[in-house]
Amino acid sequence: MIKTTSTKLLLTPEQVHKDLEARASEKLREFSSGLIPTISKEQMLGVPVPEVRKLARQYLKSYSLEEYLAELPHRYWEELLLHGELLNLYSDFETALEKVEALLPYINDWASCDTLSLKAFAKNRQLLLFQCSQWLERQHEYTVRFGLVCLKQYYLDELFSHEILTLAASVRREEYYIRMAQAWFFAEALLKQPDATLSYLTEGRLLAWVHNKSIQKACESKRVPLEFKTMLRTLRVSSR
């Protein structure tokens, strides 16, 4: 867990709003609102992500965070990013999991979902796998997406098993941002675990849209050999 001391000031929403507003850019706000259509422009300030991360590190050193992290929902979209960056610094698994569970219902965009990359999760991957399977069964779109992103991030290398592919393929949802995360997972799996993953395409074990998008994303990668890309293109299916 992140350690705090009694001498630290309490971090308040007012302080966060002041600090974020001071770093806001209207040009970036316009640009970001086009990239993240599920968040209204009125909720955005246009703060660069590196500035959000810098604030998170500053707050960690100078403030007690617990009361602020309990202040949900937040006013600004950048606060979701900040909240996630603070959680990324947690080292205790159980505490990190509790905080993430509290935050996930308030995430409604791909960017704040995908920037969650917790140190505590990376160090406790075997414990995390069960929770990933639970997230994939939730109704909330971005909780499911987060489960898929975690599978891609943590389980396609030394902890890979066929169970990981089975879990990812078990998601049969129509929401765009879930399907994109699923395709992203299988594109990466084709690169890192091609022998095990290829059967999910040759045997038609994915939704047609996810199947084709996985091939597209794999073929767009510079890390995939040209010969493999040529073969993958022959596996496209009708999306009807």
C-alpha positions as CSV (number, residue, x, y, z in Angstrom):
1,M,0.0,0.0,0.0
2,I,1.1,3.6,-0.5
3,K,2.3,4.9,2.8
4,T,1.1,8.3,4.1
5,T,2.0,10.2,7.2
6,S,-0.1,12.2,9.5
7,T,1.9,15.3,8.6
8,K,0.7,15.3,5.0
9,L,-2.2,17.6,3.9
10,L,-5.4,16.1,2.7
11,L,-5.7,16.2,-1.1
12,T,-9.1,17.8,-1.9
13,P,-11.1,18.0,-5.2
14,E,-10.7,21.8,-5.1
15,Q,-6.9,21.5,-5.1
16,V,-7.0,18.9,-7.9
17,H,-9.3,21.1,-10.0
18,K,-7.1,24.1,-9.5
19,D,-3.9,22.2,-10.5
20,L,-5.6,20.6,-13.6
21,E,-7.2,23.8,-14.8
22,A,-3.8,25.6,-14.6
23,R,-2.4,23.0,-17.1
24,A,-5.3,22.9,-19.5
25,S,-5.1,23.5,-23.2
26,E,-8.1,24.3,-25.3
27,K,-6.3,22.9,-28.4
28,L,-5.7,19.6,-26.7
29,R,-9.3,19.6,-25.4
30,E,-10.6,19.9,-28.9
31,F,-8.3,17.1,-30.1
32,S,-9.0,14.7,-27.2
33,S,-12.7,15.1,-27.5
34,G,-12.5,13.8,-31.0
35,L,-10.5,10.7,-30.0
36,I,-12.8,9.8,-27.0
37,P,-16.4,10.1,-28.2
38,T,-17.9,8.6,-25.1
39,I,-16.8,11.6,-23.0
40,S,-18.4,15.0,-23.5
41,K,-16.2,18.0,-24.3
42,E,-17.6,19.7,-21.3
43,Q,-16.0,17.1,-19.0
44,M,-12.6,17.6,-20.5
45,L,-10.0,20.2,-19.7
46,G,-7.2,19.3,-22.2
47,V,-4.4,18.4,-19.8
48,P,-1.5,16.4,-21.3
49,V,-1.1,12.9,-19.9
50,P,2.5,13.5,-18.9
51,E,1.3,16.5,-16.8
52,V,-1.3,14.3,-15.1
53,R,1.4,11.7,-14.3
54,K,3.6,14.4,-12.9
55,L,0.8,15.6,-10.7
56,A,0.2,12.1,-9.4
57,R,3.8,11.8,-8.3
58,Q,3.7,15.2,-6.7
59,Y,0.5,14.3,-4.8
60,L,2.0,11.1,-3.6
61,K,4.9,12.9,-2.0
62,S,2.9,15.7,-0.4
63,Y,-0.6,14.7,0.3
64,S,-2.7,12.1,2.0
65,L,-4.8,10.5,-0.8
66,E,-7.5,8.3,0.8
67,E,-10.3,10.9,1.1
68,Y,-9.8,12.2,-2.4
69,L,-9.8,8.7,-3.9
70,A,-13.1,8.1,-2.3
71,E,-14.6,11.2,-4.0
72,L,-16.4,9.5,-6.9
73,P,-17.6,10.4,-9.4
74,H,-15.1,13.1,-10.4
75,R,-15.9,16.4,-12.1
76,Y,-13.3,16.2,-14.9
77,W,-12.2,13.4,-17.2
78,E,-8.6,14.1,-16.4
79,E,-9.4,13.3,-12.8
80,L,-10.1,9.7,-13.9
81,L,-6.7,9.6,-15.5
82,L,-5.2,11.1,-12.3
83,H,-7.1,8.6,-10.1
84,G,-5.8,5.8,-12.2
85,E,-2.2,7.1,-12.2
86,L,-2.3,7.2,-8.4
87,L,-3.6,3.6,-8.2
88,N,-0.8,2.6,-10.6
89,L,1.6,3.4,-7.8
90,Y,0.1,1.1,-5.2
91,S,2.2,-1.9,-4.3
92,D,-0.2,-3.9,-2.0
93,F,-2.3,-6.2,-4.1
94,E,-5.4,-6.4,-1.9
95,T,-5.6,-2.6,-1.4
96,A,-5.0,-2.0,-5.1
97,L,-7.7,-4.4,-6.1
98,E,-10.2,-2.8,-3.7
99,K,-9.4,0.7,-5.1
100,V,-9.7,-0.5,-8.7
101,E,-13.0,-2.2,-8.0
102,A,-14.3,1.1,-6.7
103,L,-13.1,3.0,-9.7
104,L,-14.1,0.7,-12.6
105,P,-17.9,1.5,-12.5
106,Y,-17.1,5.2,-13.2
107,I,-14.9,4.5,-16.2
108,N,-16.7,5.1,-19.5
109,D,-14.0,5.5,-22.1
110,W,-11.1,3.5,-23.6
111,A,-8.3,5.9,-22.6
112,S,-8.8,6.0,-18.8
113,C,-9.4,2.2,-18.9
114,D,-6.3,1.4,-20.8
115,T,-4.0,3.7,-18.8
116,L,-4.6,1.6,-15.7
117,S,-1.4,-0.4,-15.3
118,L,-0.9,-1.2,-11.6
119,K,2.4,-2.1,-10.1
120,A,0.6,-4.3,-7.6
121,F,-1.0,-6.3,-10.4
122,A,2.2,-6.8,-12.3
123,K,3.8,-8.3,-9.2
124,N,0.9,-10.5,-8.4
125,R,-0.2,-11.9,-11.7
126,Q,-1.2,-15.4,-10.4
127,L,-3.5,-13.8,-7.9
128,L,-4.9,-11.4,-10.5
129,L,-6.0,-14.1,-13.0
130,F,-9.1,-15.1,-11.0
131,Q,-10.2,-11.5,-10.8
132,C,-9.7,-11.1,-14.6
133,S,-12.1,-14.0,-15.1
134,Q,-14.7,-12.2,-12.9
135,W,-14.3,-8.9,-14.7
136,L,-15.0,-10.6,-18.1
137,E,-18.4,-11.6,-16.7
138,R,-19.5,-8.1,-15.6
139,Q,-22.2,-6.2,-17.4
140,H,-20.3,-2.9,-17.4
141,E,-18.6,-2.5,-20.8
142,Y,-15.3,-1.0,-19.6
143,T,-14.9,-3.5,-16.7
144,V,-15.0,-6.2,-19.3
145,R,-12.5,-4.3,-21.5
146,F,-10.2,-3.8,-18.5
147,G,-10.2,-7.6,-18.0
148,L,-9.2,-8.2,-21.6
149,V,-6.5,-5.5,-21.4
150,C,-5.1,-7.2,-18.3
151,L,-5.0,-10.6,-20.0
152,K,-3.1,-9.1,-22.9
153,Q,-0.7,-7.2,-20.7
154,Y,0.1,-9.8,-18.1
155,Y,-0.5,-13.3,-19.5
156,L,0.9,-13.7,-23.0
157,D,4.5,-14.2,-22.0
158,E,5.9,-16.4,-19.2
159,L,2.5,-17.0,-17.6
160,F,0.8,-18.0,-20.8
161,S,-1.4,-21.0,-20.9
162,H,-4.3,-22.2,-23.1
163,E,-6.6,-21.1,-20.3
164,I,-5.8,-17.5,-21.2
165,L,-7.0,-17.9,-24.8
166,T,-10.1,-19.7,-23.6
167,L,-10.9,-16.8,-21.2
168,A,-10.5,-14.1,-23.8
169,A,-12.5,-16.1,-26.4
170,S,-15.3,-16.6,-23.9
171,V,-16.4,-13.0,-24.2
172,R,-19.3,-12.8,-26.6
173,R,-20.3,-9.2,-26.5
174,E,-21.3,-6.7,-29.1
175,E,-20.1,-3.5,-27.6
176,Y,-17.5,-1.8,-29.8
177,Y,-14.9,-1.2,-27.2
178,I,-15.1,-4.7,-25.8
179,R,-14.7,-6.2,-29.3
180,M,-11.8,-3.9,-30.0
181,A,-10.0,-5.0,-26.9
182,Q,-10.7,-8.6,-27.7
183,A,-9.2,-8.2,-31.2
184,W,-6.2,-6.4,-29.8
185,F,-5.7,-9.3,-27.4
186,F,-5.8,-11.9,-30.2
187,A,-3.6,-9.8,-32.5
188,E,-1.0,-9.7,-29.8
189,A,-1.5,-13.4,-29.0
190,L,-0.9,-14.2,-32.7
191,L,2.5,-12.5,-32.4
192,K,3.6,-13.9,-29.1
193,Q,1.9,-17.4,-29.1
194,P,1.1,-18.1,-32.8
195,D,0.9,-21.9,-32.6
196,A,-1.6,-21.9,-29.8
197,T,-3.6,-18.9,-31.1
198,L,-4.0,-19.8,-34.8
199,S,-6.6,-22.5,-34.1
200,Y,-9.0,-19.8,-32.8
201,L,-9.0,-18.5,-36.4
202,T,-8.8,-21.7,-38.4
203,E,-11.6,-23.2,-36.3
204,G,-13.8,-20.1,-36.2
205,R,-13.9,-19.8,-32.5
206,L,-14.3,-16.0,-32.4
207,L,-17.1,-13.7,-33.4
208,A,-16.7,-12.9,-37.1
209,W,-16.0,-9.2,-36.4
210,V,-13.4,-9.9,-33.8
211,H,-11.9,-12.6,-36.0
212,N,-11.4,-10.2,-38.9
213,K,-10.3,-7.3,-36.7
214,S,-7.7,-9.5,-35.0
215,I,-6.2,-10.4,-38.5
216,Q,-6.3,-6.7,-39.5
217,K,-4.5,-5.6,-36.4
218,A,-1.9,-8.4,-36.6
219,C,-1.2,-7.5,-40.2
220,E,-0.8,-3.8,-39.3
221,S,2.0,-4.7,-36.9
222,K,5.6,-4.4,-38.0
223,R,6.5,-7.2,-35.6
224,V,4.6,-9.9,-37.5
225,P,6.6,-11.6,-40.3
226,L,5.4,-10.9,-43.9
227,E,4.8,-14.6,-44.6
228,F,2.6,-14.9,-41.5
229,K,0.6,-11.9,-42.5
230,T,0.0,-13.4,-46.0
231,M,-1.3,-16.6,-44.5
232,L,-3.5,-14.7,-42.0
233,R,-5.2,-12.7,-44.8
234,T,-6.4,-16.0,-46.3
235,L,-8.3,-16.7,-43.0
236,R,-10.7,-13.7,-43.2
237,V,-14.4,-14.7,-43.0
238,S,-17.7,-13.1,-44.0
239,S,-18.9,-10.8,-41.3
240,R,-22.5,-11.5,-41.9
